């Protein structure tokens, strides 16, 4: 770790990066540095570049206050949005790219959820307020890396370590407790940092004060990790998961689902899915799924999907014949049907890791069939009944319901004319 009583010096070199060479990137850096100000890339883009991962967000920092940042950008013809000006954050928009620019700052006051900040000109002090060592690095456009807390070493070792004392960092912002497990899921390797785990275990009750939206965001990122089950098990062992998701059950089904969708299967359109993995983890009925959805502030579509996966109206299995299979797909929809097939398959393997020959091939065929299902539209509508002289009202709905059941029982083969003939028969009209 560098001596913070001395000026911060570069400790490494980042090879040229495509995102640093973007014309938009260079334009923003040039605008911010027009008066000779030092501008650096900070946070995730530096970390991800060092880890050879795709860089999604390009964040920068400068000593200049936000008002000057806005003036410099606008003078260069770059749109400036004061997205978080009280905390020193301005968003630059040029072309199709967005850059978040933050004035160096220190925390003056924290309450576990938000901080009151003051601006500073000290790069090391700004780095000291960050959560983890791997997120406290910065980098110049020339690739010089500044690393006051040995983040490069921790990143290489797979060690997720808080900047300073873990307990203090969590007490400043309780979300950092969940972020620890998220970053461990993405970048970490055993052994887990003992101080961090101890702080997370001791301060787990602080999670209760976090909003459902913030908890959901971190939980979903954990569930999308390559091996979510191991991190979820770690959270269970440290008494953190019970604060986040008390409905969680055995992680076996989640572990197998993650293996199926990242390693075992190579199917078009099949990707890791946080909501499906949430359904794999919890053991609830329809009402329990609705309670989870409300607590985590899921969208209406996510709520309905989770409820369907928690208590499906149809049980899927590879022993279903073609007609029964197609009927289930029609009732459930292709997406939910495929999800349920994957969950049922994962459940079976979790209970019996050595299925008989051909069993996995049969499950694969079911998943493929569900994914390839094309919805079939019922040929008639209410106006067709009215055109036959059937009076409007409940009778129309009853007849069409009976007709649709007949159409489904016939494996969706009856076309419009056959359905009209059957409707005449049911209604007793010529």
N, C-alpha and C positions, 0 to 999 in steps of 0.2 A: 504494500500500500504506500502511495506517495505521501511525503511529508507535506501536510496541508498548510504549514507555515511558510512554505516556499511557493513561488509561482508555479502553477500547474504546467507540466511539460508533457509533450507527446511521449507515449510509451509503446506505440505500435504503428503499423501502417496498413491501411485497407487498400487492397488492389483496386484498380479502376472498376467502377460499377456502372452498368447501363443507366440506372436511375439517376446517377450523378451527372451523366452526360446529356440527359434530356435538355432540349433547348429551353423548356419552361423552368427546369430546375436552375439552370445557369442564369436565366433572366431574373428569377426571384433573388438568388444569391447576389447577383450584381447590383440589383436595386437596393437591397438591405446594406450592402457594403460600400455604397457609393461615397460616403463620407469617411471611409477608412475603418468603419466598424467591423469587429470580428464577428463572423457568422459561422455557426456550426450546425451540423446535423446531430440530432439527439434521439435517445430512446430506442424505440423498436426498429427503426431502419438500420441503425448501426449494429444492434444485436443480431438481427436477422441476416444482414449481409455477412457478418463474421461466422454465423452458423450455416451459411450457404443455403438459406431459405429464401423464398420469394419475398421481396419487399413490397408491401401494400401501401403503407402510409409514410409520407416523407415529412418529418417534423424538423423544425429548425429552432434555434435559440439565438438571441442577441442581447447585448446590454442595453440597447435603446429602449425607451419606454414605448408603450403601444401607440401613443399619439404620433410619435415620430415614425414608427413602423408604418402606420397607415399613410403618412405623408410621403414617405420614401416610395412605397408601392404605387401610390396614385401618380406620383411624378413620373414613374416609369411606365404608366399606362396599364398597370396591373390592378385588377379589382381587389379591394380590401374589405373584408367583412369583420366587424368587431364581435366575434362570436363569444368571447369570454373576456371582455376588456378589463373587468374588475380583477381578474386573475392574470392579466397580461397576455391574453391570447387573441391573436388576429388570424383570420384565414385568408390566404392569398389565392385567388382564382385566376388562372391563365390557361387559355385553351380548354382542354377537358380535365386539367389536373388541379388538385387542391393541395395547398401546403399550409400546415398549422405552424404558426410562428409565435413563440412565447418569449416574453422578456424574462431574463434571469430573475429568480425570486427566492424568497425564504418564507417559511411559515412563521407567522406571528402568533396565531391562535388556532387551535383545532378543537373540535367537539366530537370526534369519532366518525363524522360523516362529511364535513366540509371544513375548509381551512380559510382563514383570513391571512392574506399574504402581503409582503412588502417587497418592492423591487430592489435588486442588488446588482453590483457589477462584478461579483465574485463567482466565477464558474464553479469552483469547488463547493461553495456554499449551496449553489443551485443543485449540484449533483447530490449533495448530502440529504436533500429533502425527498429524494426519490425512494421507491419502495425496495427494489432489489439491486444488487451489485451489477447484474447483467443489463439492467435498464439505466444505469447511471453513467454510461459511456457517451462520449461525444466525438465528433469527427469533423475535420475541416474539408473543404472541397478538394484539397490536394491529397486527402486520404490520411492525414495525421490523426491518430486516435489518442484521446485523452481518457485515462482510466484510473481515477483516484481511489477506487475501492476494489481493484483486482477483478473486475468483471470478466475480462478476457479469460483469465485462468479459471474462474468459476464456470464460465460457459463451456470451456473445453472439457472440464471435469464433470459436467452435468450437475453442478452444485447450485441449488437455488438458495441464496443467502440474503437475508435482509441487510440493508445498509444500516450500520449502527446496531442498536439493541432491538431485537425482534419485537419484544413486548411494546416498546415505545412506538415503533412504526405502526403496529396494529391499533394501538389506542388512539393514534392520530386519525386513522381512517380504518374502520372495521372491515371494509371491503378487501383490504390487503390480506386478510386471513384467507378468504376464498381465492384471491389472486395467487397466493402462494401455491395452492394445490393446482390451479390452472397452469401456472408456469412450470411446476414440477411435471405435470402431465405432458407438457410440450417439449421441455428442454432438459428435464431432470433425469438422473440415474441414481440408483442406490449407491451408498447409504444416504438417507435423507438427513438434512442438517438438523442436529439434535436440538439446538437452541430454538430454531424455527418451529419445530414440532411441539416442543414444550409450550411455547407461547401460544400457538394455535389451540392446543388442548385447554390451556388455562383460561383463555379469553374467548372460547367458543360462544358463550352467552351473548357476546356483543353482536353476533350475527342476527339476533332477533330484531334489532333495531333497523336493519337494512330494508330497503324497499324491495317489493317483489320483483320489479323490473331489473334491479341490479343483481339480485340473487340469481334470477333466471339467466341473465347474460353470462355470468361466470359458470353456472352449472352446465349450460348448453355447450360452452367451450370445453369444459372438462369432458363431457360426454362425447365430443367429437375428436378427442385425442386418439392416437393409434391404439392405446391400451387403457381404455377408461376404467375397466373393472379393477385394475390394480390400484389406481388412484382413489376410486370410490371406496375400496376396501381400507385404504390408509385413512381416509376420512372417517369411516366407521370406527376404526380402532382408536382414533383420537377424539371420539365423541363429538365430531363436527357435523357429520352427516345427519344426525338426529335433529339438529337445529335447522338444517336446510330441507331435508326430505325424510321426515319420520316414517313415511310409507314405504321406504326402500326395504326390499327383501334380500334374498340371497343374490349375490352378484353373478352366479353361474350362468344364468340366461343372458345377461348383458355381455359377459366374457365371450360366449359362443357367438352371439349376434355380431359383435365387433370382428371376430375372426371370420365369420361368413362374409361380411360385407367389405372387408379390407384385404383378405387373403385368399379365401377358398373359392369365391365366386368372381367371375369376370363377365358380368352381364351389362349390356348397354343400359345406361340410365340408372344403374344401381350404385348409389353413393352412400357414405356414412350419413346418418340422419339423426339429429339430436332428439327429436320427439319420439322416434321409434325406439331409440335407446333408453329414453326416459320410461317408455311403456315396458321395456324389457326389465327395467330395474324395480319398478313398483309392483306391489301386490294389492290392487284395489278393485272395487266394482265400479259401476257407472257413476254413482254418486261420489265415491272417493276420488275418481278422476276429475269430476267437476270441482271438488274442493281444492285439489292441486292446481287446477287451471286458474281458479280465482286467486289463490295465494301467490302464484308466480306471474300473474297478469298475462296469461296467454291470450292470444287473439281468439276470436270466435271460431275461426277455422281450426286452429290448433286445439282448442278445447274440445270441439266435436270429434276431431280425429283421435285425440287421446282417449276420450270416452268410448269410441268404437273399438279401439285396440284393447282397452281394459276389460270390457265385457261384450265381446262380439256376438252378434245375433246368429252367426253361422260359424261352426267349427270346421276349419280346413285341415285336410290331410291328404297325402298322396294316394290313399286308397279310393278316393272319390272317382267315380267314372266320369266320362266326358260331359254327359248331360247335367249331372249334379254339380259338377265343377263350374260349368258355364252359368248355371242358375245362381250359384254363390257369387261369382264375379259380377253378375248383373245386379244383384242385391247390394253388394258391398262397394262396388267400384273397383277399378283396377289397382289404384294406389293402396287402398286399405286392404284389399285382398292379398296383395303381395306382402305388405307389412305383416299381416296376420300369419301368412305362410312362413315367413322368416322367423317370427316369434315362436310359432309352434315347433318349427324345426329346431331352433336353438334350445327350447325347453327339452325336447326329446334327447338331444345330444348331451345336454347338461346332466341329464339323469342316466344316460347310457352312452358313454363315449365310444362304444364299439358296436355300432348298428350292424345288422346282417347285410350280406352282400346285396348291392342294388338299391338299398334303402336311400342312401344319399342321392343317387341318380334320380330316384323317383321324386324326392323333395325338390331337387334342382328343376325337374320338368314342371312341377307345380308352380314354382316361383317364376319360371320363364313364361308359362301360360298366363299367369296373372298379369305379368308386366306387358304381355302382348295383347291382352284383351281389348277389343274395340267395342265401346258401348253400342248397344242396339236400341234404336228408338222405337217405342210402341207406335204402330202405324196410325192409330186414330186419336182424335181429340173430341172434346165436348161438342164442337160444332157439327161433327159428323152424326152424332146422335140426334141433335136438333133437326138436322136436315132430313132425318128419317121420320120426323113428326113426333118424336118423343118429347113430351113437355119438359121444360127446364125445371130444375129442382134436384132434390136428393136422389131421385130415381135415376138421373143421368149418371151421377157419380157411382151409384151402386152397380149399374149395368157395366160401366167402363171398368170398374174394379174387378168384377167377375170375368169380364172379357180379357183383361190383362193377365189374370191368373191362368186362364185357359191358354192364352198365347205363350206364357212362360212354360207351362206344363208341356206344351208342344215344342219346346226347345227353340222358340223364337222363329219358327219356320213360316208361320202363317203370314202372308202378305196383306196388303190393304184390302183387296177384294174378299179374301177369305175371312178377314176380321169383320168386314161389313156384313157378310152373310151370317156369321155367327152372332153378330149384334142383333140382326133382324130376328134370328131364332130366339135369342134370349128375351127380346122385347115383345115378341109375338106380333110383329108387324110384317106386312107383305113386302 
